[in-house]
Amino acid sequence: MSTTFTTLSMAGIAKAPPRFKAKTAGVLYLLSVLAASLAEIFVHGRMNVAGGLITVSVMIAATLFFYEVLSPMSRRLTLLAACFNLVGLAFELLRLQTQGGNVAVVFNGFYCILIGYLVFRSTAAPRSLGALMALGGVGWLTLLSPLLASYLSPYNLALAILGQGSVCMWILLMGVNVRSFVNTDDEVQK
């Protein structure tokens, strides 16, 4: 019965209109940010692990919805972006940190750059949102160097949050018009 329910719900999601998928992705993304913030501020110890699991689970769902929404533009780039984010979320879930750096955030930086590029290339949203998202990704990538991140702090983090937040809010409030996407896969093959 569980398999049947999962199959039916996945089929329902696949048939859902793009605007619904986009708004769902925006809501899930917003919920994951709120869950992460609340877990970080108010919950410590064992409950922080539960908060992390909830946050990562919701972010995985948001990543998959964003993939569904943006894949008509370029299936390859959207898949690459989703893979970066899912690998980063796996690092976050397993709490794998190398030399004190947050590897998950670095993968999120590459995700933001790719999504920013796709949004910039589309006509479904203002190009400035795509540029902000890509700059937000660069902000996350500064965490590769603790010295650079410390020097640029808090501006690098503010840029990163502004970039991701602006695209999230646009999709949440306005949705998308998939017919207005430019398919970059077709352009690459010409």
N, C-alpha and C positions, 0 to 999 in steps of 0.2 A: 504494500500500500504506500509506503514511504517513497519508493522509487517512482510509482505512478504519479504521486503528488508532485514530486520534483520535476518529472518530465512535463507534466501539464503546466506547472508554473513557469518553467523555462520556455515552453512553447508560447505561453501567454505573453511573456516579456518580449520574446522575439517579434511577436505580432503587434506589440504596442506601438503607438505613434511616436515618432522621433521627439516631438515636443514633450510628451510624457516622460520618455527616457531621460531627456536632458534635465527636466525639472527634478526627477527622482535622483539623478546623479548629483545635482546641486544640493538637494535636501540631505542626502547621505553624506556628502562631503562636509556640509555644515555640521551635521550631527557628530561626525568623527572629530572635527576640530573642537567642538564643545566638550565631547567626552574626554579627549586628551587634555584639554585645559583643566577641566574639573578634577580629573584624576591626578594631575600634576599639582594643583593648588591645594585640594582638600583631602585627598586620600594618600595615605602612606603605607608602606609595608605590604602585606599580602593582598590587600584590596587594590593596590596599585597594579598588581599583575592582572587582576580581573579587569580593571579599567583599560589596561593595555590590550588585552584580548578583545574587548568590546570595540575599542578604537580601531584596531587593525582589521577586525572583521568587517566593520562598517566601511572602512577605507578600501578594502578589497572589493566590496560590492560597488562602491562609487567608481573605482577604476574600471570595472567591467562595464558599468553603464556608460562611462565616458568613452570607452572603446566602441561600444555599440553606436553611440551618437556620432563620433568623429570618423569612424572607419570608412564611410562613403567617400571621404576626401582622399585618403591614402591608407589603404589597409596595412601596407608594410610599415609606414612610419607610426601609425597608431598602435600596431602590434608591438613595435619596438618600444614605444613609450610605455605601454601597459606592462611589458616585461620588465623594464627598468623599475617601475613603481612596485610591481609585485615582488621583485627581488629585494628591493629596499624594505618592503613591509615584512618579508621573511627575516631579514636581518633584525628589524625592530622587534618582531615577535620572539625571536631567539635571544634577543638582547646581546647580539654580537657587536662589540665595540673594539676597534683596533686602535691601539696607542692613544686611548682617550678620545678618539674622534667618533662622531656618530655617522657611521657608514650609511645608515638608512636615509639620512637627510641628503647625502651626496647623490644617491640613486634618485631621490625625489628631485634633485636639481636637474639631472638629465631629463627626467620625465617632464618637468616644467618647461625646459628649453624646447623639447620636441612638440609638446602641446601648444606652446606659444607660437612656434613656427606654423603649425597647422591652423591655429586661430588667425594668425596674421595673413595667411594665404587665402582664408575663406572670406566670403562677403556676408557671412551669417552674423558677424559681430564686428564692432569697430576694430580696425587694425591696431589701434593703440592698446587694446586689451591683450592682443597677442604679443606685442612688444613688451608690455609690462610683465606678462607671464614669463617670457624668455629672460628678462632682466631679473625676475624673481628667482629663476633657476640659477642664474649666475650668482645671486646672493647666497643661495644654499651651497653652491660649489666653493665659495670662499672658506667654508668650514673644512675643506681639505687641508688647509694650512692654518694651524692654530694661531700662529703669529699674525697672519693676514686677517683672520677672523677677529682676533682681539683688537687689531688696529682699526678695523672698519666697524666694529660693533658700536652701537646697535643699528647702524644704518643698513648693513647688509641683511639683517634679520627683518627690519621694517620693509625693505624693498622686496624681500622674498614673500613675506606675508601679504603685502599690498598686491603683488603680482598674482599670486594664487587666489587671494580673496576677491579681487576684481573680476576675474574670469568666473569664479564660482558664483558670485552674486549676479553677474549678467545672465548666466545660464539659469540660475534659480528664478530670477525675476522675469526675464524675457524669453527664455527657451531658445530654440534654434529653428531655423528653416533649412532643412537638409537640401532642398532643391537649390539653394544659393551657394552651396559649397563648390569650390573648384577642385576637381579630382586631380591631385598632383601625380598619381600613378599613371594616368593617361598622358600627362605632359612629359613625364620621364621617358615613356616608351616612344614618343614621337621623334 
